[in-house]
């Protein structure tokens, strides 16, 4: 399992979509290619922008389909972060 602790990368507010893209390209996608489970740990993150979450996971869902969610886990998400993740996941499943 690959455990990605986002707080150390983003600080308490996750908004840098270029950083999200780097995490996606350098850690999430290579991990999924190796059939690893990916844990995205949001501990300490008070908020995130929709564009950050979109840059982090939308391409993954587009490339691997909804089955990618079987390998992706979201941990320690507060209510606001969880809502944004749900919005992005729902949007990607509709498109």
C-alpha positions in Angstrom: 0.0 0.0 0.0 1.2 3.5 -0.8 0.3 6.0 1.9 0.3 9.6 0.6 0.2 12.0 3.5 -0.9 15.2 1.8 -0.5 17.6 4.8 3.3 17.5 4.5 3.0 18.5 0.8 0.1 21.0 0.9 -0.1 22.5 4.3 -3.5 22.8 5.9 -5.2 24.1 2.8 -4.8 22.0 -0.4 -5.1 24.3 -3.4 -2.0 23.9 -5.6 -3.2 22.0 -8.6 0.3 21.7 -10.0 1.3 19.8 -6.9 -1.8 17.6 -7.2 -0.8 16.8 -10.7 2.7 15.9 -9.6 1.3 13.5 -6.9 -1.0 12.0 -9.5 1.7 11.5 -12.2 4.6 10.5 -9.9 2.8 8.4 -7.2 -0.8 7.6 -7.8 -0.7 6.4 -11.5 2.6 4.4 -11.1 1.2 2.8 -8.0 -2.0 1.8 -9.8 0.0 0.5 -12.7 1.7 -1.9 -10.2 -1.7 -2.9 -8.8 -1.0 -1.2 -5.5 -3.6 0.3 -3.2 -3.3 4.0 -2.7 -4.2 5.7 0.5 -4.7 9.5 0.3 -4.4 10.8 3.9 -5.9 14.2 4.5 -5.0 14.4 8.2 -4.5 18.0 9.2 -6.0 19.4 6.0 -8.8 21.8 6.9 -9.9 22.5 3.3 -9.2 21.9 -0.3 -10.2 23.4 -3.6 -12.2 21.5 -6.1 -9.5 22.1 -8.7 -6.9 20.5 -6.4 -9.1 17.3 -6.0 -9.9 17.3 -9.7 -6.2 17.5 -10.6 -5.4 14.8 -8.0 -8.0 12.1 -9.1 -10.0 13.0 -12.2 -7.4 11.8 -14.7 -7.1 8.6 -12.7 -10.8 8.0 -12.9 -10.8 8.8 -16.6 -8.0 6.4 -17.4 -8.9 3.5 -15.1 -12.7 4.0 -14.8 -14.8 3.7 -11.7 -12.8 0.6 -10.8 -10.0 2.8 -9.7 -12.0 3.7 -6.6 -11.5 0.1 -5.5 -7.7 0.9 -5.2 -8.1 4.5 -4.0 -8.9 5.2 -0.3 -9.4 8.6 1.3 -8.5 8.9 5.0 -9.0 11.6 7.6 -11.2 13.8 5.4 -13.3 16.4 7.2 -16.8 17.1 6.0 -15.8 19.8 3.6 -13.0 17.8 1.9 -15.3 14.7 1.7 -18.0 16.8 -0.1 -15.5 18.1 -2.7 -14.1 14.5 -3.3 -17.7 13.3 -3.8 -18.5 16.1 -6.2 -15.4 15.3 -8.3 -16.1 11.6 -8.3 -19.7 12.0 -9.2 -18.9 14.4 -12.0 -16.3 12.0 -13.4 -18.7 9.1 -13.3 -21.3 11.1 -15.2 -19.0 12.1 -17.9 
